[in-house]
Amino acid sequence: MPRARNHGQFGCPTYDQARKIVSRFGGERNLALLIGCNRISVYRWSYARPYGSDGLIPTAQIDRIKDIARSEGIVLTAQDWEPKRITYDDAQLAAVKQAAEKAKEQAAQRALERATLRQDINIAEETALALAAIL
């Protein structure tokens, strides 16, 4: 099954270049700290288009990554930089789609719980204001 931190919500990437480079640095967070960009930007490299760069590292970041790898002693080979097309079978895509649906359901449930909590807080505030007006 493809590794999708976005639970398939933003699709499966076409290429594996970003996955290989990010793994050499120990993850999205570590790479983002080293190159000085937002970690979400690095996550988006693994999102399918139009949400991300489809598994490819943006060209504006490549030289910076190479310089930092050199200074940090991280070995990046030519094979790491070569983007290879990822092929998914139907079972993998179905599993990612199912995970995306589950993530959407969980997000909707959390939103409903937050809305209920906000309503409870509003009712309590209104009650407190009414009591304060009486007293």
Order of alpha helices (4+ residues) and beta strands (2+ residues): alpha-alpha-alpha-alpha-alpha-alpha
